[in-house]
Amino acid sequence: MKSKKLIIIIAVVLGVCLLGYVATRNASHDEHEGHDHSGTSGNHGEPQAHAEHEGHDEDEGHAGHEGEDVTTKDAHAIMETEHEPHDTELVVQLSKEDAKRFGIEVGTAGAGKLDVYITVPGEITFNTNKLAHLVPTVSGIVRQVTGNIGDTVTAGEILTWIESTEVGGAKLDYLSKLSEMSCCSIELTRVQEIHDNTLKMLEILKDSPSLEALLKTSDSAMGMNRSRLISSYSEFIFARETHLREKDLYEKKITSKDDFLRAQLAFKKTDAEYIATKDSIAFEIKRDLLEAKQTRQILELQVQAAERLLYLHGLTAKDVKDLSALAKNQNFLAKAKEEEEECDDPNCKGCQAEAAAKRQESGVADIWTANEKLAWYPIRSPFNGTIIEKHIVLGELVGTDSAVYSVADLSSVWIDLQIHQKNIDMVRKGQKVVISSKSSVPKTKGIIDYVEPVIDKKTRTSLARVILDNTSRRFRPGTFITAEILVENRNAKMVVSKDTLQDVDDTTCVFVQSDHGFEARPVTVGWSNKSKVEIISGLRAGEKVVTKNSFRLKAELEKAVGGGHAGHGH
């Protein structure tokens, strides 16, 4: 019985305690609500908002999971301002008239192609395959300068004349060899004529002609061979006739045997000497002809060597031809001087023009006609181009260790691009490039022609090169440029216009049209270019997104947020 009473007493005490605890909790809650609604401007009620957010997690979790609605801290400000059921969304409500007035345009999100570019710095440079640094081949003194910086020159055009004793010596050696070869040619012609005429006479002697007939047919040039053959042949004929006469007398018993034998011996001796003479002369004419030909060949080689030396000194085939013409016209200069002496006025332009015309008619270039200019040699432009550097003045002593002119063919230029090592794997030969500059360089398209296979140790970059046509001279070497290289053409699952993106509360968003208005939907972006961007997450295909003037929606959203909670507008 006592146990039952004890249990009842304990239950009553516990009930009283529980009622007191509930009353105390209600009083504290009422006090807290009164404080929240007291109108304090410096506090945005974030604890309450946090509690409300937790209260809505279960109801709105499905929408967040589907990627349709994204809740941020600023969403509660809109909720408090508008008190709508979808208070956790960043939504802007506009009437059709306001949307039209703002110029809002909507498109369907979906897949598309995205040209991916990387932007790299570069510089316009000379096409070094068409750039020449002209260096004197032989040291000398500058005697005449005709080319200046900026001049447009043609292939073979003379830029300067340099006087060199070495070149003068080479020219004199060449002229000397030409003269020797000329004399050798004359000698070879004479030896060839003697050879041919002597052979003809030897052929005639085979028929044993009479001396009278032989003398009539042997008036051609043969040198000493003619007299030797006729003399030997005459002795042979005399000895033969004497032998025949003594033989006839001996047979008739008129003369003695000794006289006959002496005549016979004399005939045999003369016959042997005659045969020996013919053989000796035949051998000599062949030997002389062979020696003359060999001498001519040696001199030809020497002339060729002297000519090649002139080429090494910078002379051209035309220069050598003019020099050869000078050797053939040795008397021309003397005759020209004699004619010039007839005029009393040394500055007479008429006489100078007449002398120049005569020199031109003779086939000798004016620069080679005067002895004092024989040691001059020219420096010529190797191709059509423009003089871009000049390091030479009149009277200067120049050597072979530095360039006196630089000539560039500006009809094409190189664009050297600096590719960082992190991007080098994306750059390949044949890729398209768009080149632009803040200066006067026009926007131009090109193709990568070369990618350097190594990376610079200091800059950690590699070189890619584009070759551009520059016949219009629009591209100036030395100009810095920016190049956009098309490295990939992606088939992206979701592509939108770059103008569609807006930065809302430090988050990249797009405005999606829904039944409740225009929702600022956070998205994750991927590759992009100047006009388009790839959306990786946050947007589904087929959804309606604002494609134009989305910034007006952002402004309306910031106004709404700023009206509910000061300081949260972006």
C-alpha positions in Angstrom: 0.0 0.0 0.0 2.9 2.3 0.9 4.5 1.5 -2.4 1.5 2.6 -4.4 1.4 6.0 -2.5 5.1 6.5 -3.2 4.7 6.0 -6.9 1.7 8.4 -7.1 3.7 11.1 -5.2 6.7 10.7 -7.6 4.4 11.0 -10.7 2.8 14.2 -9.4 6.2 15.8 -8.7 7.4 14.9 -12.2 4.3 16.4 -13.7 4.7 19.7 -11.9 8.3 19.9 -13.0 7.4 19.3 -16.6 4.7 22.0 -16.5 7.1 24.5 -15.0 9.7 23.7 -17.7 7.2 24.2 -20.5 6.0 27.5 -19.1 9.6 28.8 -18.8 10.4 27.8 -22.5 7.4 29.6 -23.8 8.2 32.8 -22.0 11.8 32.7 -23.4 10.5 32.1 -27.0 8.1 35.0 -26.7 10.9 37.3 -25.6 13.1 36.2 -28.5 10.4 36.9 -31.1 9.8 40.3 -29.7 13.5 41.1 -30.1 13.5 39.9 -33.8 10.6 42.2 -34.7 11.9 45.2 -32.9 13.2 46.8 -36.2 16.9 46.8 -35.5 18.5 47.9 -38.8 22.0 46.6 -38.2 21.0 42.9 -37.9 19.7 40.9 -40.9 18.3 38.1 -38.8 20.7 35.5 -40.1 20.2 33.0 -37.3 16.5 32.9 -38.1 17.2 32.7 -41.8 19.5 29.8 -41.1 16.7 28.1 -39.1 14.2 28.6 -41.9 16.7 27.3 -44.4 17.1 24.1 -42.3 13.3 23.9 -42.2 13.1 24.0 -45.9 15.8 21.5 -46.7 13.5 18.6 -46.6 10.7 20.2 -48.7 13.0 21.6 -51.4 15.7 19.0 -51.5 14.4 17.3 -54.6 14.6 20.6 -56.7 18.1 21.1 -55.6 19.1 17.6 -56.4 17.7 18.0 -60.0 19.8 21.2 -60.5 16.7 23.4 -61.1 16.9 25.6 -58.0 19.9 26.7 -56.1 19.6 28.3 -52.7 22.0 30.9 -51.5 22.1 33.3 -48.5 20.6 36.1 -50.6 17.5 34.0 -51.4 16.2 34.6 -47.9 16.3 38.3 -48.5 14.0 37.9 -51.5 11.8 35.6 -49.5 11.4 38.1 -46.8 10.7 40.9 -49.4 8.3 39.0 -51.7 6.9 36.3 -49.3 6.4 33.8 -52.2 6.2 30.0 -52.0 9.5 29.6 -54.0 11.4 31.9 -51.7 14.7 29.9 -51.9 15.3 30.7 -55.6 17.1 33.8 -57.1 14.1 34.7 -59.3 13.3 37.9 -61.1 9.7 38.3 -62.1 8.9 40.5 -65.1 5.8 41.1 -67.1 5.9 40.5 -70.8 5.8 44.2 -71.4 8.9 44.8 -69.1 10.8 41.9 -70.8 10.1 43.4 -74.2 11.1 46.8 -73.0 14.4 45.5 -71.5 15.1 43.7 -74.8 15.2 40.3 -73.1 15.7 37.5 -75.6 15.5 33.8 -74.7 17.0 30.8 -76.5 17.2 27.0 -75.9 20.3 25.6 -74.3 21.9 22.7 -76.1 24.9 21.0 -77.6 27.2 22.8 -80.1 30.7 23.2 -81.5 33.2 25.3 -79.6 36.4 26.6 -81.2 39.1 26.5 -78.5 41.8 29.1 -78.8 44.9 29.9 -76.8 46.3 33.4 -76.9 50.1 33.8 -77.2 52.5 36.8 -77.7 54.7 37.1 -80.8 56.7 39.3 -83.0 57.0 40.0 -86.7 60.5 39.2 -87.9 62.4 39.0 -91.2 62.2 35.9 -93.3 65.8 34.9 -92.7 65.7 32.7 -95.8 65.5 35.9 -97.8 67.8 38.1 -95.6 71.4 38.7 -96.7 74.3 40.4 -94.8 76.8 41.5 -97.5 80.4 41.2 -96.4 83.4 42.2 -98.6 85.2 39.2 -100.0 88.5 41.0 -99.9 89.7 43.9 -97.7 89.9 47.2 -99.5 89.1 50.9 -99.6 85.5 52.1 -100.4 85.7 54.1 -103.6 82.0 54.6 -104.6 78.7 54.2 -102.6 75.4 54.0 -104.5 73.1 52.1 -102.1 71.3 53.7 -99.1 69.0 52.5 -96.4 65.4 52.1 -97.6 66.4 51.8 -101.3 64.6 49.1 -103.2 67.2 47.1 -105.2 67.1 44.4 -107.8 69.2 41.2 -108.1 72.7 42.0 -109.2 72.4 45.8 -108.6 75.7 47.3 -107.5 75.6 48.9 -104.1 79.3 49.9 -103.7 82.7 49.7 -105.3 85.8 48.7 -103.3 89.4 49.0 -104.4 91.6 46.0 -103.5 95.2 45.3 -104.5 94.5 41.6 -104.1 91.6 41.8 -106.6 93.8 43.9 -108.9 96.5 41.3 -108.8 94.0 38.5 -109.5 92.7 40.4 -112.5 96.3 41.0 -113.8 97.0 37.3 -113.4 93.9 36.5 -115.3 94.8 38.9 -118.1 98.3 37.5 -118.2 97.0 33.9 -118.5 94.6 35.0 -121.3 97.5 36.5 -123.2 99.6 33.4 -122.8 96.7 31.3 -124.0 96.2 33.6 -126.9 99.8 33.1 -127.9 99.6 29.4 -127.3 96.6 29.3 -129.6 98.5 31.0 -132.3 101.4 28.6 -131.8 99.0 25.6 -131.8 97.5 26.7 -135.1 101.0 27.1 -136.7 102.1 23.7 -135.4 98.9 22.1 -136.6 99.4 23.6 -140.1 103.0 22.4 -140.2 101.8 18.9 -139.2 99.1 18.7 -141.8 101.3 20.1 -144.7 104.2 17.8 -143.8 101.9 14.8 -143.8 100.7 15.7 -147.2 104.3 16.0 -148.5 105.2 12.6 -147.0 102.2 11.1 -148.9 103.4 12.7 -152.1 106.9 11.3 -151.6 105.5 7.8 -151.5 104.9 8.1 -155.3 108.5 9.1 -156.0 107.7 12.3 -157.9 110.2 14.3 -159.9 111.9 17.2 -158.2 110.2 19.6 -160.5 106.8 18.3 -159.6 107.7 18.2 -156.0 108.8 21.8 -155.9 105.6 22.9 -157.5 103.4 21.2 -154.9 105.3 22.0 -151.7 104.8 25.7 -151.3 102.7 25.3 -148.1 104.1 26.2 -144.6 106.1 23.4 -143.2 109.0 25.1 -141.5 112.3 23.3 -141.8 110.6 20.0 -142.7 110.2 21.1 -146.3 113.9 21.8 -146.9 115.0 18.7 -145.0 112.6 16.4 -147.0 113.5 17.9 -150.4 117.2 17.8 -149.6 117.1 14.2 -148.5 114.8 13.3 -151.4 117.2 14.9 -153.9 120.2 13.0 -152.5 118.2 9.9 -152.7 117.3 10.5 -156.3 120.9 11.4 -157.2 122.3 8.3 -155.5 119.6 6.1 -157.1 120.4 7.4 -160.6 124.1 7.1 -160.0 123.6 3.5 -158.9 121.5 2.6 -161.9 124.1 4.2 -164.3 127.0 2.5 -162.7 125.1 -0.8 -162.7 124.4 -0.4 -166.4 128.0 0.5 -167.2 129.2 -2.4 -165.1 126.9 -4.8 -166.9 128.3 -3.5 -170.1 131.8 -4.0 -168.8 132.5 -0.3 -169.2 133.2 0.5 -165.6 134.9 -1.4 -162.9 133.3 -3.4 -160.2 134.7 -1.2 -157.5 133.0 1.8 -159.0 129.7 -0.1 -159.2 130.0 -1.3 -155.6 130.9 2.3 -154.4 127.8 3.6 -156.2 125.6 0.8 -154.8 126.9 1.5 -151.3 126.3 5.2 -151.6 122.7 4.5 -152.8 121.9 2.2 -149.9 123.3 4.7 -147.5 121.4 7.6 -149.0 118.2 5.5 -149.1 118.6 4.7 -145.4 119.2 8.3 -144.6 116.1 9.3 -146.6 113.9 6.8 -144.8 115.3 7.9 -141.5 114.6 11.6 -142.3 111.0 10.9 -143.2 110.5 8.9 -140.0 112.2 11.5 -137.9 110.1 14.3 -139.4 106.9 12.3 -139.0 107.7 11.7 -135.4 108.7 15.3 -134.7 105.5 16.8 -136.2 103.4 14.5 -134.1 105.4 15.3 -131.0 105.3 19.1 -131.6 101.5 19.0 -132.1 101.0 17.0 -129.0 103.2 19.3 -126.9 101.3 22.4 -128.3 98.0 20.8 -127.4 99.2 20.0 -123.9 100.5 23.5 -123.4 97.2 24.8 -124.5 95.3 22.6 -122.1 97.5 23.6 -119.2 97.0 27.3 -119.9 93.3 26.7 -120.2 93.3 25.2 -116.7 95.3 28.1 -115.4 92.9 30.6 -117.0 90.0 28.7 -115.4 91.7 28.8 -112.0 92.3 32.6 -112.4 88.7 33.0 -113.4 87.4 31.1 -110.4 89.5 33.3 -108.2 87.8 36.3 -109.6 84.4 34.7 -108.8 85.6 34.2 -105.3 86.4 37.9 -105.1 82.8 38.7 -105.9 83.0 39.2 -109.7 80.2 37.8 -111.9 80.3 36.1 -115.2 79.6 39.4 -116.9 82.5 41.1 -115.1 84.8 38.3 -116.3 83.5 38.6 -119.8 84.1 42.3 -119.8 87.7 41.7 -118.5 88.2 39.2 -121.3 87.0 41.7 -123.8 89.5 44.2 -122.3 92.3 41.6 -123.0 91.2 41.3 -126.6 91.0 45.0 -127.0 94.4 46.0 -125.6 94.7 49.0 -127.9 91.3 50.4 -127.2 92.3 52.4 -124.2 95.3 54.0 -126.0 93.1 54.9 -129.0 90.5 56.4 -126.7 93.0 58.5 -125.0 94.4 59.8 -128.3 90.9 60.8 -129.4 90.3 62.5 -126.0 93.5 64.5 -126.4 92.1 66.1 -129.5 89.6 68.1 -127.3 91.1 71.0 -125.4 88.4 71.0 -122.7 88.8 68.1 -120.2 85.3 68.7 -118.9 83.7 68.5 -122.3 80.5 66.4 -121.8 80.2 65.8 -125.6 83.7 64.2 -125.7 83.0 62.1 -122.6 79.7 60.9 -124.0 81.3 60.0 -127.3 84.1 58.1 -125.6 81.6 56.2 -123.5 79.6 55.3 -126.6 82.7 54.0 -128.3 83.6 52.0 -125.2 80.1 50.6 -125.1 80.3 49.6 -128.8 83.6 47.8 -128.2 81.9 45.6 -125.7 84.1 46.7 -122.7 82.3 48.0 -119.6 83.2 51.5 -118.6 84.5 50.4 -115.2 87.2 48.3 -116.7 88.5 50.7 -119.3 90.6 52.8 -117.0 93.8 51.4 -115.5 93.2 53.1 -112.2 89.9 51.2 -111.8 91.3 47.8 -112.6 91.6 46.9 -108.9 87.9 47.8 -108.2 85.4 45.2 -107.5 81.6 45.6 -106.7 79.3 44.4 -104.0 75.9 43.5 -105.5 72.5 42.7 -104.1 71.9 39.0 -104.3 68.1 39.3 -104.9 65.3 41.8 -105.2 64.8 43.5 -101.8 65.2 46.5 -99.6 68.4 47.8 -98.0 67.7 47.7 -94.2 71.2 48.3 -92.9 74.3 50.2 -94.1 77.7 50.3 -92.4 79.9 51.9 -95.0 81.2 55.4 -96.0 83.4 56.6 -98.8 87.1 56.2 -98.3 86.7 53.7 -95.4 88.9 50.7 -95.1 86.6 47.7 -94.9 87.5 44.1 -94.0 86.1 40.7 -94.3 84.9 40.4 -90.7 81.7 42.6 -90.8 78.7 43.2 -93.0 78.6 46.5 -94.9 75.0 46.1 -96.1 71.9 44.1 -95.1 69.3 43.4 -97.8 65.9 41.8 -97.0 63.2 40.6 -99.3 60.1 41.9 -97.5 57.6 40.2 -99.8 57.1 37.7 -97.0 57.7 37.8 -93.2 57.8 35.4 -90.3 55.5 35.6 -87.2 57.5 34.1 -84.3 55.1 33.0 -81.5 56.2 32.2 -78.0 54.4 29.1 -76.7 54.7 28.3 -73.0 55.6 24.8 -72.1 52.2 24.1 -70.5 50.6 24.7 -73.9 53.2 23.3 -76.2 51.4 19.9 -76.5 48.4 21.6 -77.9 50.2 23.4 -80.7 50.9 21.6 -84.0 52.0 22.4 -87.5 49.0 23.3 -89.8 46.8 24.9 -87.1 45.0 28.1 -87.9 46.1 31.3 -86.3 44.5 34.8 -86.1 47.0 37.5 -85.7 46.3 41.0 -84.4 48.0 44.0 -82.8 47.2 47.2 -81.0 49.2 49.0 -83.7 48.4 49.4 -87.3 48.8 45.7 -88.1 45.5 44.5 -89.7 43.8 41.3 -88.4 45.2 38.5 -90.4 44.8 34.7 -90.6 47.6 32.3 -91.1 48.8 28.7 -90.7 51.5 27.4 -88.3 54.4 26.3 -90.5 56.9 25.2 -88.0 57.0 24.3 -84.3 60.4 24.3 -82.6 61.2 20.8 -81.1 63.0 22.2 -78.0 62.1 24.5 -75.1 64.3 27.5 -74.2 65.9 27.0 -70.8 65.6 30.6 -69.7 62.1 31.5 -70.9 60.6 28.0 -70.7 58.9 28.7 -74.0 59.1 27.1 -77.5 58.9 28.8 -80.9 56.0 28.4 -83.4 56.3 30.2 -86.7 53.8 31.5 -89.2 54.8 32.7 -92.7 52.7 35.5 -94.1 52.7 37.1 -97.5 53.8 40.8 -97.3 53.6 42.0 -100.9 51.5 44.9 -99.6 54.2 45.8 -97.0 51.6 46.0 -94.2 53.7 43.9 -91.8 56.8 45.6 -90.4 59.5 43.4 -88.8 59.9 44.3 -85.1 56.2 44.8 -84.4 54.8 42.9 -81.4 51.6 41.0 -82.0 49.1 38.8 -80.3 48.1 35.5 -81.9 45.0 33.3 -81.2 45.8 29.6 -82.1 42.9 27.3 -82.8 43.9 24.3 -80.8 40.7 22.3 -80.8 37.2 22.2 -82.3 35.2 20.6 -79.4 31.8 19.0 -79.7 30.4 20.3 -76.4 27.3 18.8 -74.8 26.2 22.3 -73.6 27.2 25.6 -75.2 25.8 29.1 -74.5 26.7 32.6 -75.6 29.3 34.3 -73.4 26.9 37.2 -73.0 24.6 34.8 -71.2 26.8 34.5 -68.2 26.4 36.9 -65.2 28.3 37.1 -61.9 25.7 36.9 -59.1 27.0 37.0 -55.5 30.4 36.0 -56.8 29.0 33.0 -58.6 28.8 32.4 -62.3 25.1 32.1 -63.3 22.8 32.0 -66.2 19.2 33.2 -66.1 16.8 30.4 -66.9 13.2 31.1 -67.7 10.7 29.1 -65.6 7.0 29.4 -64.6 8.1 31.6 -61.7 10.2 34.1 -63.7 13.8 34.3 -64.6 16.0 32.2 -62.2 19.7 33.0 -61.7 21.1 29.4 -62.0 24.7 28.8 -60.9 26.7 26.9 -63.5 30.1 25.4 -63.9 31.9 26.5 -67.0 34.6 24.7 -69.1 36.4 25.8 -72.3 35.5 29.1 -73.8 36.4 31.6 -76.5 35.5 35.2 -77.1 31.8 34.5 -78.0 30.9 31.0 -76.6 31.4 29.0 -73.4 31.0 25.4 -72.5 28.6 24.6 -69.6 29.7 21.5 -67.6 27.0 21.4 -65.0 24.0 23.4 -63.7 22.0 23.5 -66.9 20.1 20.9 -68.8 19.5 20.6 -72.6 16.2 22.2 -73.7 16.0 24.7 -70.9 15.2 28.3 -71.9 18.1 30.7 -71.1 18.3 34.4 -71.5 20.7 35.1 -74.4 20.5 38.9 -74.6 20.5 41.7 -72.1 20.8 39.3 -69.1 22.6 42.1 -67.3 19.2 43.9 -66.9 17.9 40.9 -65.0 21.0 40.9 -62.8 20.4 44.6 -62.1 16.7 43.9 -61.1 17.9 41.0 -58.9 20.4 43.3 -57.1 17.7 45.9 -56.6 15.4 43.3 -55.0 18.2 42.0 -52.8 19.3 45.5 -51.8 15.7 46.5 -50.9 15.3 43.5 -48.5 18.7 43.5 -46.9 20.9 46.6 -47.4 24.5 45.8 -48.3 23.8 42.6 -50.3 23.5 44.1 -53.8 26.1 43.2 -56.4 
